[in-house]
Amino acid sequence: MKIVDITPYVLSQELETPFYFSQWHYASRKICLVKVTLEDGTYGWGEGYGPADMIKTGIDFLKGFIIGENVLENEKIWQIMYLRTLDFGRSGIFNSAISAIDVACWDCKGKVLQQPVSVLLGGVKNPIIHPYATGFYFTDSPTLEDDLIKEANYYKEQGFRAAKMKVGLGIEKDVYYVNLLKNALGDDVKLMIDSNHAYNYREALELCKRIEHLNIGWFEEPVHPEDFKGYKALRENTHIPIAGGECEYLKHGFKRLFENDSVDIAQPDICATGGLTEVKRIATLAQSYHKDIVPHSWGTWIAISAAIHFVANLDQNPGRMFRNAPMIELDRTENPLRDDVIEHHIEVINGEIKVPELPGLGIEVNQKYLNKYGDNSSKQSLEVWQ
Ligand SMILES: [Mg+2]
């Protein structure tokens, strides 16, 4: 079944409520989706994570090499894209472009074969997924503390078992807000923290010592992504699990993380690290190092669905009779692109997601919104990520 067209779409939307985290403020969303169309008219959707205009350029570069290829041979297509960009794109934006096309190819393949992606990956070993809520971003609201507590109560009502907040605003501020939210969430909802590599090792360790009695779920990106010694030293000096990897690309990036004993939990982003084809290899690598995987995801339901199918297929490692369901990240911040563009949202009921049984990713794009949110302005610095 030949690929006859590959079309990237850059979409953007201003946010009603701008927010900030440890690095900078954001006032808008901007994403790059891709539609891969086959000779019989079947099409599939993918998404890249990162600066949308640059991902679009990457997709435009790649498409000439793979139009005419058989989408059922998606691993071959992945290799063509990888080899065509190897000398210039061993990490970074080219990988996001490869990821977007790869995810769309898996969606196409599922639709052609009338099977969900999780089955094509090898089978649904985990039919129930536990998403955790990503939120608690900071705003300039005069009622910020009340807003954060309300948000915590909302997640509890929705049945979430875990939620993640941003830190990296300075140790004293972090300790204050971590205590505030831990009190609001209570003992039944795990709290994770994410500094987006805002700290050096000494600062990260100080924060750990001040909050580790609160049974924190994990500390994500505590230090610079290249500070492998800092990561390792932190793991050796706190009992808070250490997570990272959203800035890593391909199996080679994760091999560095694992060889350096940097993390307890690896967080590949499927829409940046090389797509579903490569993240399956990363999962095998993680298993060989006895590391957990909780994928990073940010964007529309295309990215979230890819993560759902991926963790549905993850091996139990180690296996046991009573085991927690695998987790995915579920961004709960304002995102009209996520909520409008994708039809047939996968439902979260009582804090659980049932792996979709529809062919492909199990979602569909409402194409009228591609015009509504279409952005050809090449505006930069508007992308939101976390
Ligand atoms: Mg993060």
Boltz pocket constraint, residues with backbone or C-beta under 6 A from the ligand:
constraints:
  - pocket:
      binder: B
      contacts: [[A, 194], [A, 196], [A, 220], [A, 221], [A, 246], [A, 386]]
      max_distance: 6.0
